[in-house]
Amino acid sequence: MSVSIDTTPAPVAPVKQAAPSIGTKGRMPEFSLDGKVVCVSGAARGLGLTQAEALLEAGARVYALDRLEEPSPEFYNIQKRAREELGTDFQYRRIDVRDTELLHSIIEAIANAEGRLDGLVAAAGIQQETPALEYTAQDANRMFEVNVTGVMMTAQAVAKQMIRFGNGGSIALIASMSGTIANRGLICPAYNASKAAVIQLARNLASEWGQYNIRVNTISPGYIVTAMVEQLFLEFPERREEWPKHNMLGRLSSPQEYRGAAVFLLSDASSFMTGSDLRMDGGHAAW
């Protein structure tokens, strides 16, 4: 008995090809945020404000969220530049990320006013240096409430609006190299634990929200010289000399060095990146 076998290959569904990039009129258009609306928590000053300015330069309309009564004077300089030089807009909304009801209300109002919501940089966070044997439950709970629950609720509020409008989006949570390593000579057990939680939180949010075309990643900075760190150096002057020796570049970073990371993660330049941690620590954790 002979058996006839059909060797004709099964039809293969056509693969959708990305638009060719060679010959585009813009320079690296995948980094553009033109027409996008982005929220940045903790953007009244420091790293959050610096990253917000970079997003504005990439073309986004940006809303700074922070608990301060008024943002730093530098905020208003950037706001003026956004309107007069960059052709976009930079606005401030006062919110404590622990006030979940108000947080959702403000973010929904932003999305309603703009007709969309495309991105979030969650940079709001607090730090406290206290030995584990001396930590109080109240202080530990406050740390986790801001650095973990507050970050999660901010991401949740933004993701709900992204899903409502159906355009997807990108979320970058600010973690820390301290979520990966225990800092030598810096006693902050609750802070380090909170940043490790942020890294793991991003992986889980990415796994849940990928179906909505929402990407979630983290940025893990190394030591950054900010006004708060300068005050710390006054109390512990030896750290100014010691800390740079802990990484491979032999120096500390500035907030400006994380501008590109924010634009990269919120733009199409990172369109196939989610659930990842972008560690920028001068090689501190690579020894």
N, C-alpha and C positions, 0 to 999 in steps of 0.2 A: 504493500500500500504506500503510495507516494504522498508526501505532504508538501503542499505549496506554501512557501514562506514569503510574505511581503516584506521586502527590504527597503521599500520607499521610506525615506526619513519622515518623521512626523513634522508637521508644520511648526515653525518657531515664531513666537510672537515678536514683532519688531521691537527693537530696543529704542526708546526715546533718547535721542542724542542731545546733549547740551548745546546751546547756541555757540557757534564758533567765536572765539575771543580774538583771533588774529584779525587785525584790520579794524578793530573798533575805534571809534572816534575819541572816546574818553580814555584816560590813562588809568588802567586797572579799575574798570567800573564796578567790579565786584566788591570793592571797598566803600562804594557810595551808600549813604543812608538818606539820599534825597527822598522826600515824601514820607519818611518814617517818623513815628511818634514813639518816644522813649522816656521811661521814668528812671530816675536815678535816686535811690534812697541814700541818706547820709551825704547829700551833695551840698550842704550849706558851706562846707569848707573842706580842706584836706584833699585826700585821694579822690573822694566822690566828686568834688567840684572840678578837679583837674580832668577827670575822665569825662565829665559832662561837657566840658569845653571841647574836648576832642570829638565827641559825638556831634556837637554843633558844627564843628569845622567840616565834618563828613556829610553835613546836610540835614541832620535830624532836627526835629522840633523836640525840645527836651523839657521835662518837668522835674525840678529838684524837690525831693521830699526830705524833710528833716524835722527834728523836734525843737530846734532853736526858735526862739521868738522872732528873730531876724537873722538872715544869713550873713556871712562875713562881708565886709566892704568889697572884697574882690568879686563877689557874686554879681554886684551891680555893674562893675566894669565889664564883666563877661556878658551880662545881659544886654548892655548897650552895644557891645561889639557884635553880638548875634543879630541884632536888628539892623544896625547901620552898615556893617561890613559883610556879614555872612548871609543875609537875606532869609533868616530863620527866626526862631523865637525861643526864649528861655524864661520859664516861669517858676515861681516858688510856691509850694504848698506846705504849710506846717502840719506835721503829723508825727506822733509817737507810734512806732510800729507795734507797740504793745496794745494799742487801742484798735483792736481788730475791726470793730464795727465802723469806726470812722475811716480806717484805712481802706476798707472795701468801698465805702461811700465816695471817698475822694477819687480813687482810681476809676471807679465807674463813671463819675462825673467828667473826668478827663477824657475817657474813651468816648463818651456821648458827645462832648464838645468837638472832638477831633474826628469822630466817625471811624476811628480805628485805634489800635494800640499794638505796637510792633516789637517793643523791646523793654528790657529791664536790666539795670545794673544795681544789684543789691549790695550797697557798701556800708549800710548802717551797722554799727557795732560798737561795743565798749570793751575796755581792758581793765584788768585789776591784777596787781602783783601782790600776792599773799601766799605764804606757805600753806600747803594742804592741811597741816595740823592746826592752823589758826583760822581756816576758812569757816565762815558761818553759813548755815543753810540759806539764810536770807540773801547773802551776797552771791552764793552759787546759783540760786534760783533766778536772781535778777540777771546774771550773766547769760544763762541759758534762755531766759525769756526774750532777751533782746537779740542775742547772737544766733539763736537757733529757731525758736518759735517765731520771732519777729521776721526773720528771713523767710521762713516757710510761708507765713501768712501773706507777706508781700508778694512772693512768687505766685501763691494761689490766687490772690486778687487780680494780678496781671494776667495770669493764664486764663482765668474765667472770661476776661474781656477778649483775649486773643481767640478763644474758642467761639465766643459769641459772634465775632466778625468773620471768622473762618479764613483768616489770612495767614495763620501760623505766626511764628515769631521766634525770637531768641532771648534767652535769659542767662545772664552771667552773675553768679554769686561770688562775692569777694570772700575767699577763705584765707589761708595763710600757710606758709611753710611750717608753721607751728601746729598745723593739723597733721603733719607727717612726721615731724621730729620733736623731741623734747629739747627746748632751748637751753644750752649750757649757760649757767649764770643768770637766767631769767626765770623767776619762780612764779609761774602763772598756770597752775594745773587746770583750773576751770576754763580759762580762755582757750588753752590748747585743745582741751576736750571739745569745746564748742566749735572750734574750727575744723576738727576732724569730723564732727557731726555734719557740718555744712558740706564737706566734700562727699560724704556718703549720701546726704540728702539730695544733692544734685544728681547723683547716679540714679536714685529711685524716681525722682521727678522726671528725668529723661526717659526712663523706661515706661512710665505711665503716659507721658504726653507726646511721645514720638508719633503716635497715631494721629495727632492733631497738627503735625508738622511744627511742633514747638521743640526747639533745642534748648538743653540746659547744660551749662558747663560752669566750671569754677576757675578763678584766678587765685593763685597762691603766691602772694608777694613775699619777699624776704624783708629784712629790716629797711624801713623807709624813714628818711630824715624829715620829719614834720615838726610843726611847732610844739606838739605834745612831746615828741621824742627829745627835742632840744631842752625842754624843761626837765625831762628825766635825766639828761646828761649833767644838768646842774647839780642834781642830787647824787648821781653816781658818775662822776667824771671819768672814772677808769673805763667805763663802757665805751666811751668815744674812741678810745685806743684799742680796746680788746675786740669789740664786735667785728670790725672789718677783717680781723685775722681769721674769722670763722668761715669765710667763704673763699672761693677760688679766684675772685677778682680783687680781693683785698681792699674793698671799699663798701660803703653803704649806698643804697639807692635813693633816688628822688621820686616824688610823685609823677613827674613828667615822663619817667621811663615806663609807665604803665598805660600811657595814652593809646598807643597802638594796639595793645592787647584788647582794650575795650571795643575799639572800632572793628578789629578782626573778628571777635566773637559775636558781635551784634550784626555784622554784615554778611553778605553772601560769600565772602572770602572763606568763611568757615562752614559752608553749607552742609558738609558731610561730617561735621564734628558735633558730637553730643555725648553726655555722660563722661566727659573727660576733665582732667585737672591740668590747667596750664600753670606749671610752677615756674616762677621767675624769681630765683633766690640767689643769683650769682654763683650757683654751684654749691650752696651751703649744704644741701642734703645729698649731694653726690659724692662726698668724700668716701 
